[in-house]
């Protein structure tokens, strides 16, 4: 009888230990964000766009000989790094899961094709990409101006004018090439 009792106690403790180690259940329980679906999508898209801008700008700094293009690339790295850090802080506070250094396949293909170009061809392709991407990002931010999250609204209000400035600069430089 004692052996049966010990066997039952050991079985019960093994089952308890296994149940406590179920990380999948604990992870799913805690995956509640404090933003709506629109803001969640915005955070992910804005983060990805910023990372792509930084990656393309880093390439432009090393490949371009045009001072306007290099200056624009430096501005991209500075501004998008600051905006990205702030967006990551918002994501963390709102319990939004994010992946670092992940850009879309489309952006990666554009950057790969840019890396094969040199000189004026590179400059024109890079600045055309910047015009296109910033037009999309300005539209993304404009759509978020009336989001229910005050934190997101404040972020959008802070960075939308800067993104519009980037778009205008990109258009100007692109037209001069």
N, CA, C and O of each residue as an XYZ file, in Angstrom:
708
protein
N       0.815     -1.191      0.000
C       0.000      0.000      0.000
C       0.862      1.259      0.000
O       0.549      2.235     -0.682
N       1.975      1.231      0.788
C       2.867      2.375      0.832
C       3.471      2.633     -0.554
O       3.603      3.782     -0.977
N       3.838      1.545     -1.259
C       4.419      1.690     -2.594
C       3.418      2.341     -3.545
O       3.787      3.177     -4.369
N       2.174      1.957     -3.427
C       1.134      2.539     -4.273
C       0.947      4.023     -3.969
O       0.757      4.829     -4.879
N       1.003      4.382     -2.680
C       0.892      5.775     -2.272
C       2.074      6.596     -2.805
O       1.881      7.696     -3.323
N       3.299      6.061     -2.679
C       4.479      6.745     -3.195
C       4.405      6.905     -4.720
O       4.719      7.965     -5.260
N       3.991      5.851     -5.386
C       3.856      5.885     -6.837
C       2.827      6.952     -7.251
O       3.044      7.688     -8.214
N       1.724      7.026     -6.529
C       0.700      8.033     -6.811
C       1.213      9.445     -6.566
O       0.920     10.353     -7.344
N       1.972      9.639     -5.499
C       2.540     10.956     -5.174
C       3.552     11.388     -6.234
O       3.573     12.548     -6.647
N       4.381     10.458     -6.667
C       5.379     10.766     -7.697
C       4.683     11.112     -9.004
O       5.062     12.078     -9.665
N       3.670     10.341     -9.390
C       2.925     10.613    -10.614
C       2.261     11.981    -10.555
O       2.298     12.744    -11.520
N       1.659     12.281     -9.420
C       0.994     13.573     -9.246
C       1.990     14.721     -9.332
O       1.689     15.745     -9.946
N       3.171     14.576     -8.731
C       4.161     15.652     -8.819
C       4.723     15.795    -10.222
O       5.020     16.912    -10.645
N       4.880     14.706    -10.956
C       5.343     14.800    -12.347
C       4.310     15.508    -13.215
O       4.672     16.330    -14.056
N       3.052     15.207    -13.026
C       1.989     15.869    -13.794
C       1.945     17.354    -13.454
O       1.778     18.188    -14.343
N       2.092     17.689    -12.181
C       2.094     19.096    -11.755
C       3.271     19.846    -12.359
O       3.120     20.964    -12.851
N       4.436     19.228    -12.320
C       5.631     19.876    -12.867
C       5.491     20.091    -14.367
O       5.884     21.137    -14.883
N       4.942     19.124    -15.062
C       4.746     19.253    -16.510
C       3.751     20.358    -16.821
O       3.955     21.123    -17.763
N       2.699     20.454    -16.059
C       1.686     21.485    -16.288
C       2.255     22.873    -16.050
O       1.896     23.818    -16.752
N       3.137     23.007    -15.067
C       3.736     24.310    -14.768
C       4.714     24.752    -15.849
O       4.951     25.949    -16.013
N       5.278     23.813    -16.579
C       6.252     24.150    -17.608
C       5.633     24.350    -18.981
O       6.366     24.362    -19.969
N       4.349     24.502    -19.089
C       3.695     24.691    -20.388
C       3.785     26.159    -20.791
O       2.864     26.938    -20.548
N       4.910     26.526    -21.411
C       5.148     27.918    -21.807
C       4.186     28.391    -22.875
O       3.870     29.578    -22.953
N       3.722     27.476    -23.691
C       2.805     27.860    -24.754
C       1.543     28.487    -24.166
O       1.087     29.525    -24.645
N       0.982     27.871    -23.144
C      -0.226     28.417    -22.525
C       0.058     29.763    -21.878
O      -0.733     30.696    -22.011
N       1.183     29.870    -21.178
C       1.521     31.127    -20.516
C       1.735     32.222    -21.543
O       1.309     33.357    -21.330
N       2.384     31.907    -22.648
C       2.637     32.905    -23.680
C       1.327     33.395    -24.294
O       1.135     34.600    -24.456
N       0.434     32.483    -24.633
C      -0.834     32.886    -25.229
C      -1.679     33.707    -24.271
O      -2.408     34.604    -24.695
N      -1.587     33.408    -22.992
C      -2.375     34.134    -22.004
C      -1.956     35.603    -21.945
O      -2.789     36.484    -21.732
N      -0.662     35.860    -22.135
C      -0.140     37.218    -21.993
C      -0.088     38.011    -23.295
O       0.384     39.148    -23.283
N      -0.547     37.467    -24.405
C      -0.424     38.148    -25.689
C      -1.590     39.089    -25.973
O      -2.208     38.989    -27.033
N      -1.897     39.983    -25.073
C      -2.953     40.959    -25.288
C      -2.322     42.324    -25.455
O      -1.625     42.804    -24.561
N      -2.558     42.950    -26.590
C      -2.008     44.270    -26.819
C      -2.989     45.325    -26.322
O      -4.167     45.046    -26.100
N      -2.480     46.534    -26.152
C      -3.298     47.637    -25.674
C      -3.638     48.601    -26.804
O      -3.925     49.774    -26.563
N      -3.604     48.103    -28.042
C      -3.961     48.924    -29.202
C      -4.976     48.169    -30.057
O      -5.081     46.945    -29.983
N      -5.719     48.919    -30.866
C      -6.671     48.265    -31.762
C      -5.936     47.690    -32.975
O      -4.732     47.893    -33.129
N      -6.658     46.978    -33.826
C      -6.044     46.331    -34.988
C      -5.404     47.334    -35.942
O      -4.358     47.062    -36.530
N      -6.036     48.489    -36.089
C      -5.502     49.523    -36.981
C      -4.138     50.017    -36.474
O      -3.196     50.156    -37.254
N      -4.043     50.276    -35.185
C      -2.779     50.738    -34.602
C      -1.728     49.637    -34.637
O      -0.549     49.912    -34.861
N      -2.141     48.406    -34.420
C      -1.218     47.278    -34.475
C      -0.600     47.162    -35.867
O       0.613     47.000    -36.007
N      -1.436     47.245    -36.882
C      -0.962     47.201    -38.259
C      -0.046     48.386    -38.556
O       0.985     48.234    -39.211
N      -0.426     49.557    -38.073
C       0.381     50.764    -38.275
C       1.771     50.589    -37.677
O       2.768     50.885    -38.337
N       1.851     50.118    -36.447
C       3.141     49.966    -35.773
C       4.042     49.032    -36.569
O       5.225     49.315    -36.756
N       3.489     47.935    -37.030
C       4.297     46.977    -37.784
C       4.749     47.545    -39.130
O       5.907     47.384    -39.516
N       3.837     48.210    -39.844
C       4.186     48.782    -41.151
C       5.173     49.934    -41.011
O       6.123     50.034    -41.787
N       4.956     50.801    -40.032
C       5.853     51.947    -39.833
C       7.244     51.473    -39.433
O       8.243     52.023    -39.896
N       7.315     50.468    -38.587
C       8.607     49.926    -38.175
C       9.349     49.330    -39.365
O      10.541     49.580    -39.550
N       8.651     48.553    -40.161
C       9.271     47.921    -41.330
C       9.750     48.969    -42.327
O      10.852     48.855    -42.865
N       8.934     49.984    -42.576
C       9.315     51.043    -43.521
C      10.548     51.788    -43.031
O      11.450     52.088    -43.813
N      10.586     52.084    -41.743
C      11.744     52.781    -41.181
C      13.019     51.964    -41.302
O      14.073     52.498    -41.649
N      12.926     50.678    -41.018
C      14.096     49.811    -41.151
C      14.584     49.755    -42.599
O      15.789     49.761    -42.852
N      13.650     49.702    -43.542
C      14.020     49.672    -44.963
C      14.699     50.976    -45.371
O      15.668     50.961    -46.129
N      14.192     52.107    -44.869
C      14.797     53.403    -45.186
C      16.235     53.468    -44.668
O      17.131     53.951    -45.361
N      16.444     52.984    -43.462
C      17.786     53.000    -42.872
C      18.738     52.105    -43.662
O      19.880     52.482    -43.927
N      18.265     50.931    -44.032
C      19.108     50.002    -44.789
C      19.473     50.576    -46.161
O      20.622     50.482    -46.592
N      18.495     51.168    -46.842
C      18.760     51.763    -48.160
C      19.686     52.975    -48.021
O      20.563     53.188    -48.858
N      19.492     53.758    -46.975
C      20.327     54.945    -46.760
C      21.770     54.561    -46.457
O      22.701     55.234    -46.898
N      21.951     53.499    -45.717
C      23.299     53.016    -45.425
C      24.002     52.619    -46.717
O      25.188     52.891    -46.901
N      23.269     51.986    -47.593
C      23.801     51.630    -48.906
C      24.143     52.888    -49.705
O      25.194     52.957    -50.343
N      23.258     53.875    -49.667
C      23.482     55.127    -50.410
C      24.728     55.851    -49.913
O      25.474     56.419    -50.711
N      24.958     55.835    -48.613
C      26.152     56.495    -48.071
C      27.432     55.885    -48.622
O      28.419     56.590    -48.835
N      27.416     54.587    -48.851
C      28.628     53.933    -49.328
C      28.757     53.948    -50.850
O      29.870     53.847    -51.365
N      27.655     54.071    -51.579
C      27.704     53.962    -53.040
C      27.632     55.290    -53.779
O      28.132     55.399    -54.899
N      27.024     56.293    -53.177
C      26.815     57.542    -53.905
C      28.003     58.492    -53.768
O      28.678     58.534    -52.739
N      28.233     59.245    -54.828
C      29.254     60.300    -54.816
C      28.595     61.682    -54.815
O      29.278     62.700    -54.705
N      27.275     61.710    -54.938
C      26.525     62.962    -54.998
C      26.297     63.475    -53.570
O      25.687     62.780    -52.758
N      26.784     64.691    -53.256
C      26.639     65.217    -51.892
C      25.179     65.374    -51.448
O      24.874     65.209    -50.267
N      24.281     65.691    -52.379
C      22.866     65.820    -52.017
C      22.285     64.469    -51.609
O      21.534     64.373    -50.638
N      22.636     63.433    -52.355
C      22.139     62.089    -52.065
C      22.718     61.593    -50.742
O      22.000     61.009    -49.931
N      24.000     61.819    -50.525
C      24.641     61.396    -49.280
C      24.047     62.158    -48.090
O      23.800     61.573    -47.036
N      23.822     63.449    -48.261
C      23.199     64.249    -47.203
C      21.801     63.758    -46.880
O      21.414     63.682    -45.714
N      21.045     63.424    -47.919
C      19.704     62.881    -47.729
C      19.782     61.545    -46.992
O      18.990     61.287    -46.085
N      20.731     60.701    -47.378
C      20.895     59.399    -46.728
C      21.232     59.569    -45.244
O      20.709     58.841    -44.401
N      22.097     60.522    -44.928
C      22.420     60.791    -43.526
C      21.181     61.231    -42.750
O      20.977     60.815    -41.610
N      20.356     62.072    -43.372
C      19.121     62.519    -42.741
C      18.188     61.329    -42.506
O      17.536     61.247    -41.465
N      18.124     60.414    -43.466
C      17.270     59.230    -43.322
C      17.708     58.393    -42.118
O      16.882     57.967    -41.312
N      18.997     58.167    -42.011
C      19.513     57.340    -40.918
C      19.221     58.006    -39.569
O      18.744     57.348    -38.645
N      19.502     59.285    -39.457
C      19.282     60.003    -38.202
C      17.804     60.037    -37.820
O      17.436     59.658    -36.708
N      16.965     60.488    -38.738
C      15.545     60.682    -38.435
C      14.808     59.359    -38.238
O      14.011     59.226    -37.310
N      15.067     58.388    -39.100
C      14.346     57.115    -38.996
C      14.834     56.270    -37.813
O      14.073     55.471    -37.267
N      16.090     56.442    -37.421
C      16.574     55.750    -36.225
C      15.865     56.292    -34.985
O      15.425     55.522    -34.131
N      15.754     57.614    -34.889
C      15.068     58.233    -33.739
C      13.590     57.840    -33.711
O      13.056     57.479    -32.663
N      12.944     57.913    -34.862
C      11.515     57.552    -34.934
C      11.321     56.075    -34.612
O      10.356     55.706    -33.941
N      12.224     55.239    -35.082
C      12.130     53.803    -34.821
C      12.283     53.471    -33.349
O      11.570     52.616    -32.823
N      13.214     54.145    -32.683
C      13.401     53.909    -31.244
C      12.148     54.296    -30.472
O      11.718     53.577    -29.570
N      11.569     55.426    -30.826
C      10.351     55.866    -30.144
C       9.191     54.907    -30.423
O       8.399     54.609    -29.528
N       9.094     54.430    -31.654
C       8.039     53.487    -31.997
C       8.216     52.165    -31.244
O       7.231     51.555    -30.829
N       9.446     51.725    -31.069
C       9.709     50.500    -30.311
C       9.297     50.671    -28.847
O       8.772     49.739    -28.237
N       9.533     51.851    -28.288
C       9.114     52.117    -26.909
C       7.592     52.064    -26.790
O       7.052     51.519    -25.827
N       6.912     52.635    -27.776
C       5.439     52.583    -27.783
C       4.981     51.131    -27.896
O       4.080     50.700    -27.177
N       5.600     50.391    -28.793
C       5.232     48.977    -28.986
C       5.422     48.202    -27.685
O       4.574     47.389    -27.317
N       6.513     48.446    -27.000
C       6.765     47.751    -25.738
C       5.715     48.120    -24.682
O       5.213     47.247    -23.973
N       5.389     49.396    -24.581
C       4.398     49.846    -23.593
C       3.004     49.318    -23.900
O       2.204     49.096    -22.992
N       2.716     49.117    -25.182
C       1.390     48.651    -25.599
C       1.350     47.140    -25.815
O       0.366     46.606    -26.326
N       2.409     46.466    -25.428
C       2.499     45.004    -25.541
C       2.322     44.523    -26.980
O       1.611     43.552    -27.240
N       2.966     45.200    -27.888
C       2.935     44.803    -29.294
C       4.225     44.045    -29.583
O       5.321     44.592    -29.455
N       4.085     42.800    -29.969
C       5.256     41.990    -30.318
C       5.864     42.543    -31.603
O       5.147     42.888    -32.542
N       7.179     42.623    -31.633
C       7.852     43.132    -32.830
C       9.125     42.351    -33.065
O       9.735     41.800    -32.149
N       9.502     42.326    -34.332
C      10.740     41.659    -34.711
C      11.734     42.719    -35.141
O      11.403     43.603    -35.931
N      12.943     42.635    -34.629
C      13.972     43.600    -34.983
C      14.582     43.258    -36.336
O      14.732     42.089    -36.690
N      14.925     44.286    -37.075
C      15.640     44.153    -38.340
C      14.945     43.274    -39.373
O      15.615     42.555    -40.113
N      13.632     43.316    -39.438
C      12.896     42.552    -40.428
C      12.275     43.530    -41.425
O      11.481     44.397    -41.058
N      12.655     43.370    -42.691
C      12.035     44.197    -43.725
C      11.325     43.277    -44.703
O      11.629     42.089    -44.803
N      10.370     43.856    -45.424
C       9.570     43.050    -46.344
C      10.425     42.523    -47.491
O      11.507     43.035    -47.780
N       9.912     41.501    -48.121
C      10.610     40.914    -49.264
C      10.705     41.935    -50.408
O      11.717     41.989    -51.107
N       9.650     42.745    -50.600
C       9.681     43.772    -51.651
C      10.789     44.789    -51.400
O      11.542     45.135    -52.310
N      10.884     45.264    -50.157
C      11.950     46.220    -49.844
C      13.331     45.582    -50.006
O      14.258     46.219    -50.505
N      13.461     44.335    -49.585
C      14.751     43.669    -49.716
C      15.136     43.512    -51.184
O      16.305     43.664    -51.537
N      14.169     43.210    -52.033
C      14.455     43.097    -53.470
C      14.889     44.443    -54.044
O      15.804     44.498    -54.865
N      14.236     45.536    -53.616
C      14.632     46.872    -54.085
C      16.054     47.201    -53.646
O      16.845     47.723    -54.432
N      16.374     46.901    -52.409
C      17.718     47.183    -51.892
C      18.751     46.320    -52.612
O      19.841     46.796    -52.930
N      18.420     45.067    -52.869
C      19.337     44.200    -53.610
C      19.587     44.722    -55.020
O      20.715     44.683    -55.510
N      18.537     45.207    -55.667
C      18.730     45.746    -57.023
C      19.516     47.063    -56.978
O      20.299     47.346    -57.885
N      19.314     47.858    -55.939
C      20.104     49.092    -55.784
C      21.581     48.773    -55.612
O      22.440     49.479    -56.141
N      21.871     47.726    -54.885
C      23.271     47.396    -54.592
C      24.060     47.037    -55.848
O      25.291     47.053    -55.828
N      23.374     46.716    -56.929
C      24.043     46.359    -58.178
C      24.339     47.573    -59.054
O      25.019     47.460    -60.074
N      23.821     48.741    -58.648
C      23.997     49.957    -59.451
C      25.127     50.815    -58.896
O      25.539     50.665    -57.745
N      25.623     51.725    -59.749
C      26.679     52.654    -59.342
C      26.431     54.016    -59.965
O      25.666     54.151    -60.920
N      27.088     55.016    -59.411
C      27.084     56.362    -59.978
C      25.702     56.965    -60.107
O      24.842     56.770    -59.248
N      25.493     57.710    -61.206
C      24.212     58.385    -61.411
C      23.013     57.429    -61.498
O      21.900     57.785    -61.111
N      23.250     56.226    -62.005
C      22.163     55.234    -62.051
C      21.699     54.884    -60.639
O      20.501     54.787    -60.373
N      22.655     54.698    -59.751
C      22.308     54.390    -58.360
C      21.539     55.558    -57.754
O      20.487     55.369    -57.143
N      22.069     56.762    -57.928
C      21.444     57.945    -57.326
C      19.993     58.092    -57.767
O      19.112     58.345    -56.945
N      19.747     57.936    -59.057
C      18.388     58.086    -59.592
C      17.461     56.989    -59.037
O      16.334     57.271    -58.631
N      17.942     55.752    -59.026
C      17.118     54.644    -58.524
C      16.839     54.802    -57.029
O      15.720     54.561    -56.577
N      17.849     55.204    -56.265
C      17.675     55.391    -54.824
C      16.672     56.515    -54.540
O      15.776     56.350    -53.713
N      16.818     57.634    -55.210
C      15.925     58.768    -54.947
C      14.503     58.474    -55.433
O      13.537     58.939    -54.826
N      14.366     57.716    -56.511
C      13.030     57.300    -56.965
C      12.385     56.399    -55.910
O      11.197     56.528    -55.617
N      13.173     55.492    -55.348
C      12.675     54.634    -54.272
C      12.243     55.475    -53.071
O      11.215     55.195    -52.453
N      13.024     56.499    -52.741
C      12.699     57.345    -51.591
C      11.399     58.127    -51.820
O      10.606     58.296    -50.894
N      11.184     58.597    -53.034
C       9.941     59.306    -53.341
C       8.753     58.352    -53.182
O       7.764     58.681    -52.527
N       8.866     57.188    -53.780
C       7.782     56.202    -53.725
C       7.500     55.767    -52.285
O       6.352     55.768    -51.842
N       8.551     55.398    -51.564
C       8.371     54.921    -50.186
C       7.825     56.002    -49.266
O       6.954     55.730    -48.440
N       8.325     57.220    -49.401
C       7.844     58.283    -48.517
C       6.408     58.686    -48.842
O       5.664     59.081    -47.945
N       6.010     58.593    -50.097
C       4.610     58.862    -50.433
C       3.706     57.838    -49.734
O       2.647     58.190    -49.214
N       4.129     56.577    -49.726
C       3.349     55.528    -49.051
C       3.312     55.745    -47.540
O       2.268     55.573    -46.911
N       4.442     56.120    -46.966
C       4.517     56.305    -45.518
C       3.725     57.541    -45.081
O       3.077     57.523    -44.034
N       3.773     58.594    -45.864
C       2.974     59.788    -45.547
C       1.488     59.421    -45.567
O       0.728     59.861    -44.704
N       1.081     58.627    -46.534
C      -0.319     58.177    -46.596
C      -0.662     57.299    -45.391
O      -1.742     57.434    -44.817
N       0.248     56.402    -45.006
C       0.043     55.544    -43.840
C      -0.142     56.383    -42.577
O      -1.067     56.141    -41.801
N       0.727     57.360    -42.370
C       0.648     58.212    -41.190
C      -0.605     59.093    -41.238
O      -1.241     59.323    -40.210
N      -0.954     59.580    -42.413
C      -2.149     60.425    -42.543
C      -3.414     59.658    -42.176
O      -4.335     60.219    -41.583
N      -3.457     58.376    -42.529
C      -4.609     57.543    -42.197
C      -4.750     57.331    -40.690
O      -5.833     57.003    -40.207
N      -3.665     57.518    -39.955
C      -3.677     57.247    -38.507
C      -3.957     58.490    -37.662
O      -3.925     58.407    -36.435
N      -4.227     59.621    -38.274
C      -4.388     60.857    -37.495
C      -5.584     60.829    -36.558
O      -5.628     61.610    -35.607
N      -6.538     59.970    -36.793
C      -7.722     59.907    -35.929
C      -7.838     58.561    -35.209
O      -8.944     58.098    -34.930
N      -6.710     57.944    -34.913
C      -6.736     56.666    -34.213
C      -7.196     56.865    -32.776
O      -7.061     57.953    -32.217
N      -7.734     55.821    -32.188
C      -8.272     55.902    -30.826
C      -7.181     55.995    -29.758
O      -7.456     56.407    -28.631
N      -5.961     55.621    -30.095
C      -4.862     55.667    -29.124
C      -4.209     57.050    -29.134
O      -3.707     57.508    -30.160
N      -4.226     57.694    -27.986
C      -3.602     59.018    -27.877
C      -2.094     58.927    -28.104
O      -1.498     59.824    -28.700
N      -1.492     57.864    -27.639
C      -0.051     57.665    -27.826
C       0.296     57.586    -29.310
O       1.260     58.204    -29.762
N      -0.486     56.831    -30.059
C      -0.261     56.702    -31.505
C      -0.502     58.055    -32.185
O       0.275     58.464    -33.048
N      -1.570     58.741    -31.798
C      -1.864     60.060    -32.379
C      -0.727     61.048    -32.131
O      -0.366     61.811    -33.027
N      -0.169     61.043    -30.943
C       0.946     61.941    -30.629
C       2.177     61.601    -31.468
O       2.869     62.493    -31.959
N       2.441     60.312    -31.627
C       3.566     59.873    -32.447
C       3.374     60.315    -33.895
O       4.296     60.846    -34.514
N       2.188     60.095    -34.427
C       1.885     60.484    -35.808
C       2.021     62.000    -35.978
O       2.618     62.468    -36.947
N       1.470     62.758    -35.039
C       1.545     64.226    -35.121
C       2.992     64.712    -35.077
O       3.336     65.709    -35.712
N       3.826     64.018    -34.337
C       5.236     64.407    -34.226
C       6.014     64.116    -35.510
O       6.833     64.930    -35.937
N       5.761     62.958    -36.126
C       6.597     62.523    -37.247
C       6.007     62.763    -38.635
O       6.753     62.739    -39.614
N       4.733     62.989    -38.758
C       4.149     63.226    -40.081
C       4.767     64.441    -40.776
O       5.093     64.345    -41.959
N       4.943     65.577    -40.099
C       5.595     66.712    -40.788
C       7.026     66.390    -41.240
O       7.458     66.835    -42.304
N       7.743     65.630    -40.444
C       9.115     65.252    -40.805
C       9.110     64.342    -42.034
O       9.965     64.476    -42.909
N       8.161     63.430    -42.100
C       8.055     62.542    -43.258
C       7.662     63.306    -44.513
O       8.135     63.001    -45.608
N       6.799     64.296    -44.352
C       6.420     65.145    -45.485
C       7.641     65.917    -45.978
O       7.833     66.088    -47.182
N       8.462     66.381    -45.037
C       9.715     67.066    -45.386
C      10.644     66.121    -46.153
O      11.269     66.522    -47.134
N      10.732     64.876    -45.707
C      11.549     63.873    -46.414
C      11.038     63.685    -47.841
O      11.824     63.630    -48.787
N       9.718     63.585    -47.987
C       9.126     63.392    -49.313
C       9.449     64.573    -50.224
O       9.846     64.383    -51.374
N       9.282     65.777    -49.717
C       9.574     66.972    -50.519
C      11.048     67.045    -50.902
O      11.378     67.398    -52.034
N      11.934     66.715    -49.968
C      13.371     66.705    -50.268
C      13.705     65.646    -51.311
O      14.487     65.892    -52.230
N      13.114     64.475    -51.165
C      13.368     63.393    -52.124
C      12.903     63.787    -53.518
O      13.596     63.527    -54.501
N      11.733     64.413    -53.607
C      11.242     64.861    -54.907
C      12.174     65.898    -55.524
O      12.476     65.839    -56.716
N      12.623     66.835    -54.718
C      13.518     67.885    -55.199
C      14.837     67.321    -55.703
O      15.294     67.670    -56.792
N      15.443     66.451    -54.911
C      16.726     65.851    -55.310
C      16.528     64.970    -56.544
O      17.347     64.996    -57.462
N      15.460     64.201    -56.570
C      15.178     63.328    -57.704
C      15.008     64.141    -58.995
O      15.480     63.736    -60.057
N      14.347     65.262    -58.893
C      14.132     66.108    -60.068
C      15.433     66.720    -60.570
O      15.571     66.998    -61.762
N      16.394     66.931    -59.663
C      17.659     67.555    -60.060
C      18.653     66.547    -60.658
O      19.686     66.946    -61.197
N      18.351     65.264    -60.567
C      19.292     64.254    -61.093
C      19.132     64.050    -62.587
O      19.844     63.239    -63.179
